[in-house]
């Protein structure tokens, strides 16, 4: 899966970064590299939580099946 992110250098020299496709998925870092590592982790955690919530809802539906698909 490929997602676009927005990386911005702040006035204090630090970096902020967010993923527009994932509402509320933001991070930051002292360096560009740290900000990119942090957003990678934030995206992974965001998707994990969203997936867990979706699976929980689907499992409550009697005619639904949960099937794992790697992307």
KOLPAVO-856501 format. One record per residue: y negated, x, z negated of N, C-alpha, C, O, CB in turn; residue in three letters; residue number from 1. Coordinates in steps of 0.05 Angstrom, whole numbers, plus 5000, padded with zeros to 4 digits. Each point is the difference from the previous one (the first is absolute). Glycine has a CB too. Layout:
> n.north/n.east/n.up/ca.north/ca.east/ca.up/c.north/c.east/c.up/o.north/o.east/o.up/cb.north/cb.east/cb.up/aa/i
> Y/X/Z/Y/X/Z/Y/X/Z/Y/X/Z/Y/X/Z/ala/NUM
...
//
This chain:
> n.north/n.east/n.up/ca.north/ca.east/ca.up/c.north/c.east/c.up/o.north/o.east/o.up/cb.north/cb.east/cb.up/aa/i
> 5023/5017/5000/4977/4983/5000/4975/5018/5000/4999/5020/4986/5026/4943/4990/unk/1
> 4956/5030/5040/4975/5015/5001/4977/4981/4993/4998/4978/5010/5021/5053/5026/unk/2
> 4964/4979/4946/4977/4984/4991/4975/5018/5003/5001/5024/4994/5028/4948/4974/unk/3
> 4950/5015/5040/4974/5015/5001/4987/4999/4972/5002/4980/4986/4993/5008/5063/unk/4
> 4992/5034/4944/4985/5001/4975/4972/5009/5006/4994/5012/5021/5048/4999/4953/unk/5
> 4940/4984/5007/4972/5008/5003/4995/5021/4978/5004/4994/4976/4981/4960/5043/unk/6
> 5007/5069/4989/4995/5022/4981/4970/5006/5001/4989/5005/5022/5057/5015/4984/unk/7
> 4941/4980/4971/4971/5004/4999/4993/5021/4978/5012/4999/4979/4980/4954/5037/unk/8
> 4990/5065/4991/4991/5020/4980/4977/4987/4985/4980/4991/5013/5036/5049/5015/unk/9
> 4985/4961/4946/4979/4988/4984/4978/5021/4996/5003/5024/5006/5031/4946/4970/unk/10
> 4943/5021/5013/4977/5018/4996/5007/5023/4981/4989/5022/5002/4981/4939/5006/unk/11
> 5048/5034/4973/5007/5021/4981/5022/5019/5010/5009/5018/4986/4979/4950/4978/unk/12
> 5020/5029/5062/5019/5018/5012/5029/4990/4999/5017/5010/5014/4952/5026/4975/unk/13
> 5036/4944/4994/5027/4989/4997/5005/4982/5025/4982/4994/5015/5016/5009/4934/unk/14
> 5027/4989/5053/5008/4983/5023/5011/4973/4990/5014/4999/4980/4996/5042/5047/unk/15
> 4982/4938/4986/5012/4974/4995/5015/4992/5026/4992/5008/5022/4971/4978/4945/unk/16
> 5058/4999/5029/5017/4992/5023/5011/4972/4994/5007/4993/4978/5004/5056/5032/unk/17
> 4991/4936/5012/5013/4974/4997/5014/4992/5026/4995/5012/5021/4970/4974/4946/unk/18
> 5054/4995/5031/5015/4991/5022/4992/4971/5006/5007/4982/4985/5032/5049/5003/unk/19
> 4945/4964/5033/4990/4973/5006/5022/4979/5004/4996/4977/4994/4966/5045/5027/unk/20
> 5062/4986/4988/5022/4981/5004/5012/4990/4974/5013/4979/5000/4996/5044/5043/unk/21
> 4986/4992/4935/5012/4993/4974/4977/4994/4981/4990/5019/4987/5052/5009/5022/unk/22
> 4951/4947/4988/4977/4992/4984/5002/5011/4972/5020/4996/4986/4975/4963/5041/unk/23
> 4985/5056/4964/4999/5011/4973/5014/5026/4997/5002/5010/4978/4996/4944/5007/unk/24
> 5012/5058/5037/5014/5025/4998/4980/5023/5004/4992/5006/5023/5051/4973/4994/unk/25
> 4948/5033/4961/4979/5020/5000/5010/5024/4984/5018/4998/4983/4946/4968/5021/unk/26
> 5024/5057/5001/5005/5024/4983/4977/5019/5004/4980/4994/5013/5070/5000/4990/unk/27
> 4953/5029/4984/4979/5021/5002/5012/5027/4994/5023/5002/4992/4941/4965/4995/unk/28
> 5020/5054/5016/5009/5026/4994/4977/5020/4999/4979/4995/5012/5065/4994/5008/unk/29
> 4960/5033/4967/4980/5021/4998/4997/5014/5028/4979/5009/5007/5032/4998/4944/unk/30
> 5012/4995/5063/5000/5012/5027/5010/4980/5020/5012/4980/4993/4994/5066/4987/unk/31
> 4991/4961/5046/5010/4983/5021/5030/4997/4998/5011/4978/5002/4951/5036/5028/unk/32
> 5052/5009/4965/5029/5000/4998/5010/4983/4977/5019/4986/5002/4981/5060/5018/unk/33
> 4986/4957/4957/5008/4984/4976/4996/4971/5006/5017/4983/4992/4970/5055/4978/unk/34
> 4991/4954/5042/4995/4972/5007/5022/4989/5018/5009/4977/4997/4942/5030/4998/unk/35
> 5057/5009/5025/5021/4991/5018/5027/4997/4986/5015/4982/5006/4961/5041/5032/unk/36
> 5030/4996/4944/5025/4998/4985/4999/4975/4982/5020/4985/4998/4985/5065/5003/unk/37
> 4972/4945/4987/4998/4977/4982/5002/4974/5015/5012/4981/4989/4959/5046/4981/unk/38
> 5017/4971/5054/5002/4974/5014/5029/4996/5010/5009/4977/5002/4942/5027/5012/unk/39
> 5063/5018/4993/5028/4997/5008/5016/4988/4977/5015/4981/5004/4981/5059/5026/unk/40
> 5000/4970/4946/5014/4989/4977/4991/4971/4994/5017/4983/4994/4987/5063/4987/unk/41
> 4970/4949/5021/4990/4973/4996/5012/4980/5020/5007/4977/4992/4951/5042/4990/unk/42
> 5044/4989/5043/5012/4982/5020/5029/4995/4994/5009/4977/5001/4959/5041/5034/unk/43
> 5047/5003/4958/5029/4996/4993/5003/4981/4977/5017/4982/5001/4992/5064/5016/unk/44
> 4975/4957/4962/5002/4983/4977/4991/4971/5006/5013/4981/4991/4979/5059/4980/unk/45
> 4987/4958/5045/4991/4973/5008/5022/4985/5015/5005/4977/4994/4947/5041/5010/unk/46
> 5060/4995/5016/5021/4987/5015/5025/4994/4984/5012/4979/5004/4971/5045/5036/unk/47
> 5023/4993/4941/5023/4995/4982/4995/4975/4983/5018/4983/4998/4991/5066/5000/unk/48
> 4967/4948/4991/4994/4977/4984/4999/4974/5017/5011/4980/4991/4962/5050/4978/unk/49
> 5014/4972/5054/4999/4976/5017/5028/4991/5009/5006/4977/5000/4949/5038/5017/unk/50
> 5062/5005/4989/5027/4993/5008/5016/4988/4977/5014/4980/5004/4985/5058/5029/unk/51
> 4998/4972/4943/5014/4989/4977/4991/4971/4995/5017/4983/4994/4987/5063/4986/unk/52
> 4971/4949/5022/4990/4972/4996/5011/4982/5022/5008/4977/4994/4950/5041/4985/unk/53
> 5042/4991/5046/5010/4983/5022/5030/4994/4996/5008/4977/5004/4957/5043/5027/unk/54
> 5050/5000/4962/5029/4996/4996/5005/4981/4978/5018/4983/5002/4991/5063/5014/unk/55
> 4976/4955/4963/5003/4982/4977/4996/4971/5009/5015/4982/4992/4970/5054/4976/unk/56
> 4995/4959/5048/4994/4973/5010/5022/4991/5019/5009/4977/4998/4941/5032/4998/unk/57
> 5058/5008/5022/5021/4993/5020/5027/4993/4986/5014/4982/5008/4963/5047/5026/unk/58
> 5029/4986/4945/5026/4995/4986/5001/4973/4987/5021/4990/4993/4983/5059/4999/unk/59
> 4973/4939/5004/4999/4973/4988/5004/4978/5021/5003/4977/4993/4966/5041/4972/unk/60
> 5032/4990/5060/5005/4981/5022/5030/4999/5006/5011/5021/5008/4942/4987/5011/unk/61
> 5060/4969/4978/5029/4999/5003/5010/5007/5028/5023/5009/5002/4976/4956/4964/unk/62
> 4986/5032/5055/5010/5006/5027/4990/5027/5011/5003/5005/5024/4998/4946/4984/unk/63
> 4987/5065/4975/4989/5025/5009/5017/5023/4992/5014/5000/4979/4941/4981/5017/unk/64
> 5045/5040/5020/5015/5024/4995/4981/5024/5000/4981/5000/5016/5060/4981/5005/unk/65
> 4964/5038/4962/4984/5024/4999/5016/5021/5015/5022/5006/4993/4956/4982/4963/unk/66
> 5009/5024/5065/5013/5020/5016/4981/5024/5001/4976/4996/5006/5050/4971/5021/unk/67
> 4984/5057/4967/4982/5024/5000/4998/5011/5028/5020/5002/5014/4993/5008/4938/unk/68
> 4963/4997/5056/4995/5011/5026/4982/5024/4997/4978/4998/4988/5027/4957/5033/unk/69
> 5003/5068/4989/4984/5024/4998/4981/5001/5023/5007/4995/5023/5030/5029/4954/unk/70
> 4937/4982/5018/4980/5002/5021/4986/5027/4998/4983/5006/5016/5011/4945/4984/unk/71
//
